[in-house]
Amino acid sequence: MRAVALGGGHGLYATLSALRLLTEDVTAVVTVADDGGSSGRLRGELGVLPPGDLRMALAALAEHGPSGALWGELFQHRFGGSGALAGHAVGNLLLAGLIEVLGDPVAALDQACRLLGVRGRVLPMSTEPLVIEAEVAGLGRDPEAVSRIRGQVAVASTPGRVRRVWVQPSHPKACEQAVAAVRDAELVLLGPGSWFTSVLPHLMVPDLRQALLDTPARRVVVLNLAPQPGETAGFSPEQYLDVLCQHAPELRIDAVLADTGAVPVPERLQRSAAALGARAVLAPIGEPDGSPRHNPAALADAVRSVLAQASQWDRERDSDVSAGPRREESNGWR
């Protein structure tokens, strides 16, 4: 099965860790708007793509044998101390060096995949660094006054309410290989992760957005287990979908996967999913200890279950069509 996961950071790491249990043909399409920490420093000093989220995707897909495990651990290792290297991850430095030597971020990532024994592929959503901007309410005395803020770190940590995000440049060029992977996929996962800064930015790249609209793949949104301080503080599960619909009203989703314990009112989530043409599927996909992290094995089982149910949902759709005109209602599968 050709699977593609879109996102960034820890959310994408969890998705990739789950997908590799289902198939060896996994492509990660990674956000490139990070401007904080080691990634922000390398981006500012060298002008390269921010490597942090790309590094984490590579580590998630690294071969499980001794060699891959060692290189994966090394990629994630951060230097301590207080010198010039303090806080830098080894993988960030290696990726920055590969990009400079090869002059092509896709070629650099392919080389890194070979080094770590990755059988899939890690690709940037765009081959140029992007900047996230947002409209945020509640930063001043007037709770409804809207301010504009700039930068991934600023948006992710804002104490205000994020209303809308976009990227600069406004029409970035998509990574051609990423667009081809989405168009050729059989399964596409969007989320979990930082909703405004890791998930939605993929929809701001025109060619990638169009590929998401056109792909024949099953499109599944995986929701976060808990709101994140800052950009999604106080979010209910259905608000993630409402925001997705606002930013891409033409996007049709086939299923929304959420953790059973994270959805207090399933009926509300079902209604929000229906607005995207989807069915909401609840499953225990979090860690058994209750921490707000996805369990890769449980997430893989849930995705497998969703795909298994697809045939039944298709039959229901076909039955509805053959029954003739009826009251319009949302159906989960195309």
C-alpha positions as YAML, in Angstrom:
chain: A
units: angstrom
residues:
- id: 1
  name: MET
  ca: [0.00, 0.00, 0.00]
- id: 2
  name: ARG
  ca: [1.34, 3.40, -0.98]
- id: 3
  name: ALA
  ca: [0.85, 5.62, 2.06]
- id: 4
  name: VAL
  ca: [1.60, 9.33, 2.49]
- id: 5
  name: ALA
  ca: [1.60, 11.22, 5.78]
- id: 6
  name: LEU
  ca: [1.58, 15.02, 5.95]
- id: 7
  name: GLY
  ca: [2.54, 17.03, 9.00]
- id: 8
  name: GLY
  ca: [5.55, 17.83, 11.13]
- id: 9
  name: GLY
  ca: [7.19, 17.39, 14.50]
- id: 10
  name: HIS
  ca: [6.03, 14.84, 17.07]
- id: 11
  name: GLY
  ca: [2.64, 14.37, 15.41]
- id: 12
  name: LEU
  ca: [4.18, 13.25, 12.13]
- id: 13
  name: TYR
  ca: [6.66, 11.07, 14.03]
- id: 14
  name: ALA
  ca: [3.74, 9.18, 15.60]
- id: 15
  name: THR
  ca: [1.94, 8.79, 12.26]
- id: 16
  name: LEU
  ca: [5.05, 7.49, 10.50]
- id: 17
  name: SER
  ca: [5.80, 5.09, 13.36]
- id: 18
  name: ALA
  ca: [2.29, 3.66, 12.89]
- id: 19
  name: LEU
  ca: [2.34, 3.53, 9.09]
- id: 20
  name: ARG
  ca: [5.61, 1.60, 8.97]
- id: 21
  name: LEU
  ca: [3.76, -1.20, 10.79]
- id: 22
  name: LEU
  ca: [1.31, -1.37, 7.88]
- id: 23
  name: THR
  ca: [3.50, -0.91, 4.81]
- id: 24
  name: GLU
  ca: [7.07, -0.30, 3.70]
- id: 25
  name: ASP
  ca: [5.96, 2.20, 1.06]
- id: 26
  name: VAL
  ca: [5.63, 5.29, 3.25]
- id: 27
  name: THR
  ca: [6.30, 8.86, 2.14]
- id: 28
  name: ALA
  ca: [6.49, 11.69, 4.66]
- id: 29
  name: VAL
  ca: [5.62, 15.17, 3.38]
- id: 30
  name: VAL
  ca: [7.02, 17.58, 5.95]
- id: 31
  name: THR
  ca: [6.31, 21.21, 6.78]
- id: 32
  name: VAL
  ca: [9.21, 23.65, 6.27]
- id: 33
  name: ALA
  ca: [8.15, 26.72, 8.23]
- id: 34
  name: ASP
  ca: [9.93, 26.13, 11.55]
- id: 35
  name: ASP
  ca: [11.88, 29.17, 12.76]
- id: 36
  name: GLY
  ca: [12.77, 28.20, 16.31]
- id: 37
  name: GLY
  ca: [15.59, 26.41, 18.10]
- id: 38
  name: SER
  ca: [18.32, 24.64, 16.15]
- id: 39
  name: SER
  ca: [16.24, 24.68, 12.95]
- id: 40
  name: GLY
  ca: [15.68, 28.41, 13.16]
- id: 41
  name: ARG
  ca: [19.37, 29.09, 13.76]
- id: 42
  name: LEU
  ca: [20.48, 27.00, 10.77]
- id: 43
  name: ARG
  ca: [17.78, 28.49, 8.60]
- id: 44
  name: GLY
  ca: [18.80, 32.02, 9.53]
- id: 45
  name: GLU
  ca: [22.56, 31.46, 9.24]
- id: 46
  name: LEU
  ca: [22.67, 29.24, 6.13]
- id: 47
  name: GLY
  ca: [19.39, 29.91, 4.33]
- id: 48
  name: VAL
  ca: [18.60, 26.18, 4.18]
- id: 49
  name: LEU
  ca: [15.28, 24.48, 4.80]
- id: 50
  name: PRO
  ca: [14.65, 24.17, 8.55]
- id: 51
  name: PRO
  ca: [15.84, 20.60, 9.14]
- id: 52
  name: GLY
  ca: [14.25, 19.70, 12.48]
- id: 53
  name: ASP
  ca: [10.93, 18.26, 11.31]
- id: 54
  name: LEU
  ca: [12.67, 16.53, 8.39]
- id: 55
  name: ARG
  ca: [15.13, 14.98, 10.86]
- id: 56
  name: MET
  ca: [12.33, 13.63, 13.05]
- id: 57
  name: ALA
  ca: [10.60, 12.07, 10.06]
- id: 58
  name: LEU
  ca: [13.83, 10.35, 9.05]
- id: 59
  name: ALA
  ca: [14.31, 9.03, 12.58]
- id: 60
  name: ALA
  ca: [10.76, 7.67, 12.64]
- id: 61
  name: LEU
  ca: [11.35, 5.68, 9.46]
- id: 62
  name: ALA
  ca: [14.93, 4.56, 10.22]
- id: 63
  name: GLU
  ca: [15.62, 0.87, 9.86]
- id: 64
  name: HIS
  ca: [15.06, -1.08, 13.08]
- id: 65
  name: GLY
  ca: [18.30, -3.08, 12.80]
- id: 66
  name: PRO
  ca: [21.45, -2.17, 14.75]
- id: 67
  name: SER
  ca: [22.82, 0.16, 12.05]
- id: 68
  name: GLY
  ca: [19.56, 2.04, 11.46]
- id: 69
  name: ALA
  ca: [18.86, 2.29, 15.18]
- id: 70
  name: LEU
  ca: [22.31, 3.73, 15.85]
- id: 71
  name: TRP
  ca: [22.07, 6.30, 13.07]
- id: 72
  name: GLY
  ca: [18.54, 7.18, 14.15]
- id: 73
  name: GLU
  ca: [19.70, 7.77, 17.71]
- id: 74
  name: LEU
  ca: [22.63, 9.83, 16.46]
- id: 75
  name: PHE
  ca: [20.36, 11.96, 14.26]
- id: 76
  name: GLN
  ca: [18.26, 12.79, 17.31]
- id: 77
  name: HIS
  ca: [21.20, 13.48, 19.63]
- id: 78
  name: ARG
  ca: [21.57, 17.10, 20.73]
- id: 79
  name: PHE
  ca: [24.79, 18.71, 21.86]
- id: 80
  name: GLY
  ca: [24.85, 20.08, 25.38]
- id: 81
  name: GLY
  ca: [27.01, 22.72, 26.93]
- id: 82
  name: SER
  ca: [26.96, 26.42, 26.21]
- id: 83
  name: GLY
  ca: [29.10, 26.76, 23.09]
- id: 84
  name: ALA
  ca: [28.19, 27.34, 19.46]
- id: 85
  name: LEU
  ca: [26.90, 23.78, 19.04]
- id: 86
  name: ALA
  ca: [24.69, 23.81, 22.15]
- id: 87
  name: GLY
  ca: [21.15, 22.76, 21.32]
- id: 88
  name: HIS
  ca: [21.92, 21.62, 17.79]
- id: 89
  name: ALA
  ca: [20.80, 18.11, 16.82]
- id: 90
  name: VAL
  ca: [23.39, 16.09, 14.92]
- id: 91
  name: GLY
  ca: [20.83, 15.28, 12.23]
- id: 92
  name: ASN
  ca: [20.08, 18.96, 11.71]
- id: 93
  name: LEU
  ca: [23.74, 19.70, 11.06]
- id: 94
  name: LEU
  ca: [24.13, 16.71, 8.77]
- id: 95
  name: LEU
  ca: [21.06, 17.63, 6.72]
- id: 96
  name: ALA
  ca: [22.19, 21.26, 6.44]
- id: 97
  name: GLY
  ca: [25.58, 20.06, 5.23]
- id: 98
  name: LEU
  ca: [24.08, 17.63, 2.71]
- id: 99
  name: ILE
  ca: [21.82, 20.35, 1.31]
- id: 100
  name: GLU
  ca: [24.79, 22.70, 0.88]
- id: 101
  name: VAL
  ca: [27.01, 20.03, -0.73]
- id: 102
  name: LEU
  ca: [24.37, 18.62, -3.09]
- id: 103
  name: GLY
  ca: [22.52, 21.87, -3.72]
- id: 104
  name: ASP
  ca: [19.19, 20.02, -3.70]
- id: 105
  name: PRO
  ca: [17.16, 19.29, -0.53]
- id: 106
  name: VAL
  ca: [15.39, 16.31, -2.12]
- id: 107
  name: ALA
  ca: [18.70, 14.70, -3.11]
- id: 108
  name: ALA
  ca: [20.04, 15.42, 0.40]
- id: 109
  name: LEU
  ca: [17.03, 13.73, 2.01]
- id: 110
  name: ASP
  ca: [17.32, 10.72, -0.29]
- id: 111
  name: GLN
  ca: [20.96, 10.34, 0.76]
- id: 112
  name: ALA
  ca: [19.95, 10.58, 4.42]
- id: 113
  name: CYS
  ca: [17.30, 7.90, 3.82]
- id: 114
  name: ARG
  ca: [19.97, 5.57, 2.46]
- id: 115
  name: LEU
  ca: [22.18, 6.28, 5.46]
- id: 116
  name: LEU
  ca: [19.40, 5.38, 7.93]
- id: 117
  name: GLY
  ca: [18.05, 2.44, 5.94]
- id: 118
  name: VAL
  ca: [14.71, 4.15, 5.32]
- id: 119
  name: ARG
  ca: [12.62, 2.15, 2.85]
- id: 120
  name: GLY
  ca: [10.15, 4.93, 2.25]
- id: 121
  name: ARG
  ca: [10.91, 8.55, 1.52]
- id: 122
  name: VAL
  ca: [11.02, 11.88, 3.35]
- id: 123
  name: LEU
  ca: [10.18, 14.99, 1.31]
- id: 124
  name: PRO
  ca: [9.63, 18.69, 2.10]
- id: 125
  name: MET
  ca: [6.25, 20.15, 1.18]
- id: 126
  name: SER
  ca: [8.18, 22.94, -0.56]
- id: 127
  name: THR
  ca: [11.84, 23.25, -1.48]
- id: 128
  name: GLU
  ca: [11.95, 26.82, -0.14]
- id: 129
  name: PRO
  ca: [11.63, 27.84, 3.53]
- id: 130
  name: LEU
  ca: [8.20, 29.27, 4.31]
- id: 131
  name: VAL
  ca: [7.00, 31.78, 6.88]
- id: 132
  name: ILE
  ca: [3.72, 31.32, 8.73]
- id: 133
  name: GLU
  ca: [1.56, 34.36, 9.46]
- id: 134
  name: ALA
  ca: [-1.71, 34.46, 11.38]
- id: 135
  name: GLU
  ca: [-4.65, 36.56, 12.46]
- id: 136
  name: VAL
  ca: [-5.02, 36.29, 16.21]
- id: 137
  name: ALA
  ca: [-7.72, 37.71, 18.46]
- id: 138
  name: GLY
  ca: [-7.43, 38.61, 22.11]
- id: 139
  name: LEU
  ca: [-3.87, 39.87, 22.33]
- id: 140
  name: GLY
  ca: [-4.87, 43.31, 23.61]
- id: 141
  name: ARG
  ca: [-7.47, 44.72, 25.96]
- id: 142
  name: ASP
  ca: [-10.24, 44.19, 23.41]
- id: 143
  name: PRO
  ca: [-10.83, 40.41, 23.24]
- id: 144
  name: GLU
  ca: [-12.24, 40.71, 19.72]
- id: 145
  name: ALA
  ca: [-9.50, 42.91, 18.28]
- id: 146
  name: VAL
  ca: [-7.47, 41.07, 15.64]
- id: 147
  name: SER
  ca: [-3.69, 41.30, 15.38]
- id: 148
  name: ARG
  ca: [-1.31, 39.86, 12.82]
- id: 149
  name: ILE
  ca: [1.66, 37.86, 14.02]
- id: 150
  name: ARG
  ca: [4.53, 36.31, 12.07]
- id: 151
  name: GLY
  ca: [6.59, 33.17, 12.52]
- id: 152
  name: GLN
  ca: [5.97, 29.56, 13.49]
- id: 153
  name: VAL
  ca: [7.12, 29.99, 17.07]
- id: 154
  name: ALA
  ca: [5.01, 33.13, 17.56]
- id: 155
  name: VAL
  ca: [1.87, 31.41, 16.21]
- id: 156
  name: ALA
  ca: [2.43, 28.18, 18.11]
- id: 157
  name: SER
  ca: [2.92, 29.94, 21.45]
- id: 158
  name: THR
  ca: [0.42, 32.79, 21.13]
- id: 159
  name: PRO
  ca: [-1.83, 33.43, 24.14]
- id: 160
  name: GLY
  ca: [-4.53, 34.68, 21.76]
- id: 161
  name: ARG
  ca: [-7.06, 32.79, 19.62]
- id: 162
  name: VAL
  ca: [-5.76, 31.94, 16.16]
- id: 163
  name: ARG
  ca: [-8.42, 32.65, 13.55]
- id: 164
  name: ARG
  ca: [-6.60, 32.15, 10.27]
- id: 165
  name: VAL
  ca: [-3.14, 31.24, 9.00]
- id: 166
  name: TRP
  ca: [-1.34, 31.63, 5.69]
- id: 167
  name: VAL
  ca: [2.22, 31.35, 4.44]
- id: 168
  name: GLN
  ca: [4.72, 33.64, 2.78]
- id: 169
  name: PRO
  ca: [5.50, 33.63, -0.05]
- id: 170
  name: SER
  ca: [1.78, 33.48, -0.76]
- id: 171
  name: HIS
  ca: [2.09, 31.03, -3.68]
- id: 172
  name: PRO
  ca: [5.05, 28.81, -2.82]
- id: 173
  name: LYS
  ca: [6.27, 26.20, -5.25]
- id: 174
  name: ALA
  ca: [5.50, 22.68, -4.06]
- id: 175
  name: CYS
  ca: [8.06, 19.91, -4.00]
- id: 176
  name: GLU
  ca: [7.28, 18.07, -7.25]
- id: 177
  name: GLN
  ca: [8.07, 14.67, -5.76]
- id: 178
  name: ALA
  ca: [5.71, 15.34, -2.85]
- id: 179
  name: VAL
  ca: [2.89, 16.27, -5.23]
- id: 180
  name: ALA
  ca: [3.49, 13.09, -7.24]
- id: 181
  name: ALA
  ca: [3.49, 10.96, -4.09]
- id: 182
  name: VAL
  ca: [0.11, 12.36, -2.96]
- id: 183
  name: ARG
  ca: [-1.42, 11.87, -6.40]
- id: 184
  name: ASP
  ca: [-0.15, 8.27, -6.54]
- id: 185
  name: ALA
  ca: [-1.09, 7.33, -2.97]
- id: 186
  name: GLU
  ca: [-3.65, 4.80, -1.84]
- id: 187
  name: LEU
  ca: [-3.81, 6.24, 1.70]
- id: 188
  name: VAL
  ca: [-3.17, 9.82, 2.83]
- id: 189
  name: LEU
  ca: [-3.03, 10.78, 6.51]
- id: 190
  name: LEU
  ca: [-3.29, 14.41, 7.62]
- id: 191
  name: GLY
  ca: [-2.44, 15.14, 11.25]
- id: 192
  name: PRO
  ca: [-2.00, 14.86, 14.16]
- id: 193
  name: GLY
  ca: [0.26, 17.70, 15.19]
- id: 194
  name: SER
  ca: [0.33, 21.44, 15.76]
- id: 195
  name: TRP
  ca: [-2.81, 22.25, 13.81]
- id: 196
  name: PHE
  ca: [-2.07, 25.76, 12.60]
- id: 197
  name: THR
  ca: [1.70, 25.40, 12.19]
- id: 198
  name: SER
  ca: [2.26, 21.78, 11.09]
- id: 199
  name: VAL
  ca: [-0.99, 20.49, 9.57]
- id: 200
  name: LEU
  ca: [-2.79, 23.36, 7.84]
- id: 201
  name: PRO
  ca: [0.32, 24.80, 6.09]
- id: 202
  name: HIS
  ca: [0.24, 21.90, 3.63]
- id: 203
  name: LEU
  ca: [-3.01, 23.31, 2.31]
- id: 204
  name: MET
  ca: [-1.34, 26.68, 1.67]
- id: 205
  name: VAL
  ca: [0.92, 25.26, -1.06]
- id: 206
  name: PRO
  ca: [-1.29, 25.44, -4.20]
- id: 207
  name: ASP
  ca: [-0.02, 22.40, -6.12]
- id: 208
  name: LEU
  ca: [0.04, 20.25, -2.99]
- id: 209
  name: ARG
  ca: [-3.46, 21.39, -2.09]
- id: 210
  name: GLN
  ca: [-4.70, 20.46, -5.56]
- id: 211
  name: ALA
  ca: [-3.05, 17.05, -5.28]
- id: 212
  name: LEU
  ca: [-4.91, 16.48, -2.00]
- id: 213
  name: LEU
  ca: [-8.16, 17.35, -3.75]
- id: 214
  name: ASP
  ca: [-7.48, 15.13, -6.76]
- id: 215
  name: THR
  ca: [-5.89, 12.06, -5.23]
- id: 216
  name: PRO
  ca: [-7.87, 8.80, -5.45]
- id: 217
  name: ALA
  ca: [-6.42, 7.77, -2.06]
- id: 218
  name: ARG
  ca: [-8.42, 7.27, 1.10]
- id: 219
  name: ARG
  ca: [-7.98, 10.53, 3.00]
- id: 220
  name: VAL
  ca: [-7.94, 10.18, 6.77]
- id: 221
  name: VAL
  ca: [-7.55, 12.98, 9.33]
- id: 222
  name: VAL
  ca: [-6.03, 11.93, 12.66]
- id: 223
  name: LEU
  ca: [-6.99, 14.24, 15.50]
- id: 224
  name: ASN
  ca: [-4.84, 15.32, 18.41]
- id: 225
  name: LEU
  ca: [-5.37, 13.70, 21.78]
- id: 226
  name: ALA
  ca: [-5.48, 17.02, 23.64]
- id: 227
  name: PRO
  ca: [-5.40, 20.75, 22.87]
- id: 228
  name: GLN
  ca: [-1.94, 22.30, 22.73]
- id: 229
  name: PRO
  ca: [-1.09, 25.28, 24.93]
- id: 230
  name: GLY
  ca: [-1.01, 28.31, 22.69]
- id: 231
  name: GLU
  ca: [-2.43, 27.84, 19.23]
- id: 232
  name: THR
  ca: [-5.25, 25.36, 20.05]
- id: 233
  name: ALA
  ca: [-5.77, 25.97, 23.76]
- id: 234
  name: GLY
  ca: [-9.34, 25.09, 24.72]
- id: 235
  name: PHE
  ca: [-10.13, 23.38, 21.40]
- id: 236
  name: SER
  ca: [-12.81, 20.70, 21.35]
- id: 237
  name: PRO
  ca: [-12.27, 17.77, 18.94]
- id: 238
  name: GLU
  ca: [-14.74, 19.15, 16.45]
- id: 239
  name: GLN
  ca: [-13.03, 22.55, 16.36]
- id: 240
  name: TYR
  ca: [-10.02, 21.00, 14.62]
- id: 241
  name: LEU
  ca: [-12.33, 19.93, 11.80]
- id: 242
  name: ASP
  ca: [-14.17, 23.26, 11.72]
- id: 243
  name: VAL
  ca: [-10.85, 25.07, 11.27]
- id: 244
  name: LEU
  ca: [-9.81, 22.60, 8.56]
- id: 245
  name: CYS
  ca: [-13.09, 23.21, 6.75]
- id: 246
  name: GLN
  ca: [-12.64, 26.99, 7.01]
- id: 247
  name: HIS
  ca: [-9.18, 26.85, 5.47]
- id: 248
  name: ALA
  ca: [-10.04, 24.31, 2.76]
- id: 249
  name: PRO
  ca: [-13.83, 24.18, 2.27]
- id: 250
  name: GLU
  ca: [-13.49, 22.17, -0.95]
- id: 251
  name: LEU
  ca: [-11.45, 19.38, 0.67]
- id: 252
  name: ARG
  ca: [-13.29, 16.09, 1.10]
- id: 253
  name: ILE
  ca: [-12.13, 13.68, 3.78]
- id: 254
  name: ASP
  ca: [-13.07, 10.03, 4.01]
- id: 255
  name: ALA
  ca: [-12.62, 9.37, 7.71]
- id: 256
  name: VAL
  ca: [-11.72, 11.23, 10.90]
- id: 257
  name: LEU
  ca: [-9.89, 9.12, 13.44]
- id: 258
  name: ALA
  ca: [-9.99, 10.20, 17.08]
- id: 259
  name: ASP
  ca: [-9.20, 8.68, 20.45]
- id: 260
  name: THR
  ca: [-12.21, 7.32, 22.29]
- id: 261
  name: GLY
  ca: [-11.30, 9.04, 25.53]
- id: 262
  name: ALA
  ca: [-10.66, 12.42, 23.89]
- id: 263
  name: VAL
  ca: [-14.17, 12.90, 22.45]
- id: 264
  name: PRO
  ca: [-16.72, 13.83, 25.15]
- id: 265
  name: VAL
  ca: [-19.61, 14.31, 22.69]
- id: 266
  name: PRO
  ca: [-19.26, 11.93, 19.71]
- id: 267
  name: GLU
  ca: [-22.38, 13.30, 18.01]
- id: 268
  name: ARG
  ca: [-20.78, 16.74, 17.65]
- id: 269
  name: LEU
  ca: [-17.66, 15.25, 16.11]
- id: 270
  name: GLN
  ca: [-19.78, 13.21, 13.72]
- id: 271
  name: ARG
  ca: [-21.55, 16.36, 12.54]
- id: 272
  name: SER
  ca: [-18.27, 18.22, 11.98]
- id: 273
  name: ALA
  ca: [-16.86, 15.21, 10.14]
- id: 274
  name: ALA
  ca: [-19.94, 15.11, 7.93]
- id: 275
  name: ALA
  ca: [-19.24, 18.69, 6.84]
- id: 276
  name: LEU
  ca: [-16.05, 17.32, 5.25]
- id: 277
  name: GLY
  ca: [-17.85, 14.31, 3.78]
- id: 278
  name: ALA
  ca: [-16.35, 11.99, 6.37]
- id: 279
  name: ARG
  ca: [-17.30, 9.51, 9.03]
- id: 280
  name: ALA
  ca: [-15.85, 9.87, 12.52]
- id: 281
  name: VAL
  ca: [-14.22, 6.72, 13.85]
- id: 282
  name: LEU
  ca: [-13.36, 6.46, 17.55]
- id: 283
  name: ALA
  ca: [-10.70, 4.05, 18.77]
- id: 284
  name: PRO
  ca: [-8.25, 3.80, 21.69]
- id: 285
  name: ILE
  ca: [-5.21, 5.25, 19.93]
- id: 286
  name: GLY
  ca: [-3.48, 6.96, 22.88]
- id: 287
  name: GLU
  ca: [-0.84, 5.57, 25.20]
- id: 288
  name: PRO
  ca: [-2.24, 3.23, 27.88]
- id: 289
  name: ASP
  ca: [-0.89, 5.47, 30.66]
- id: 290
  name: GLY
  ca: [-3.16, 8.30, 29.52]
- id: 291
  name: SER
  ca: [-0.36, 10.60, 28.37]
- id: 292
  name: PRO
  ca: [-1.32, 12.78, 25.37]
- id: 293
  name: ARG
  ca: [0.72, 10.78, 22.86]
- id: 294
  name: HIS
  ca: [-0.42, 8.43, 20.13]
- id: 295
  name: ASN
  ca: [0.54, 4.79, 20.52]
- id: 296
  name: PRO
  ca: [1.97, 3.66, 17.15]
- id: 297
  name: ALA
  ca: [0.67, 0.08, 17.37]
- id: 298
  name: ALA
  ca: [-2.81, 1.20, 18.43]
- id: 299
  name: LEU
  ca: [-2.88, 3.87, 15.73]
- id: 300
  name: ALA
  ca: [-1.81, 1.31, 13.12]
- id: 301
  name: ASP
  ca: [-4.61, -1.03, 14.22]
- id: 302
  name: ALA
  ca: [-7.14, 1.80, 14.01]
- id: 303
  name: VAL
  ca: [-6.02, 2.81, 10.51]
- id: 304
  name: ARG
  ca: [-6.19, -0.85, 9.43]
- id: 305
  name: SER
  ca: [-9.73, -1.05, 10.83]
- id: 306
  name: VAL
  ca: [-10.79, 2.12, 8.99]
- id: 307
  name: LEU
  ca: [-9.50, 0.71, 5.71]
- id: 308
  name: ALA
  ca: [-11.30, -2.58, 6.36]
- id: 309
  name: GLN
  ca: [-14.58, -0.74, 6.95]
- id: 310
  name: ALA
  ca: [-14.19, 1.18, 3.70]
- id: 311
  name: SER
  ca: [-15.61, -1.64, 1.60]
- id: 312
  name: GLN
  ca: [-18.74, -1.79, 3.74]
- id: 313
  name: TRP
  ca: [-19.16, 1.98, 3.56]
- id: 314
  name: ASP
  ca: [-18.73, 1.83, -0.21]
- id: 315
  name: ARG
  ca: [-21.48, -0.79, -0.42]
- id: 316
  name: GLU
  ca: [-23.77, 1.42, 1.65]
- id: 317
  name: ARG
  ca: [-23.04, 4.33, -0.69]
- id: 318
  name: ASP
  ca: [-23.75, 2.23, -3.75]
- id: 319
  name: SER
  ca: [-26.97, 0.99, -2.16]
- id: 320
  name: ASP
  ca: [-28.07, 4.57, -1.50]
- id: 321
  name: VAL
  ca: [-27.35, 5.52, -5.11]
- id: 322
  name: SER
  ca: [-29.23, 2.53, -6.55]
- id: 323
  name: ALA
  ca: [-32.22, 3.33, -4.34]
- id: 324
  name: GLY
  ca: [-32.75, 6.54, -6.30]
- id: 325
  name: PRO
  ca: [-33.14, 10.18, -5.18]
- id: 326
  name: ARG
  ca: [-33.33, 10.71, -1.45]
- id: 327
  name: ARG
  ca: [-32.75, 13.38, 1.14]
- id: 328
  name: GLU
  ca: [-29.23, 14.73, 0.81]
- id: 329
  name: GLU
  ca: [-26.90, 13.65, 3.56]
- id: 330
  name: SER
  ca: [-23.19, 13.29, 3.99]
- id: 331
  name: ASN
  ca: [-21.66, 9.94, 3.13]
- id: 332
  name: GLY
  ca: [-18.21, 9.04, 4.34]
- id: 333
  name: TRP
  ca: [-16.70, 7.52, 1.23]
- id: 334
  name: ARG
  ca: [-16.55, 8.65, -2.37]
...
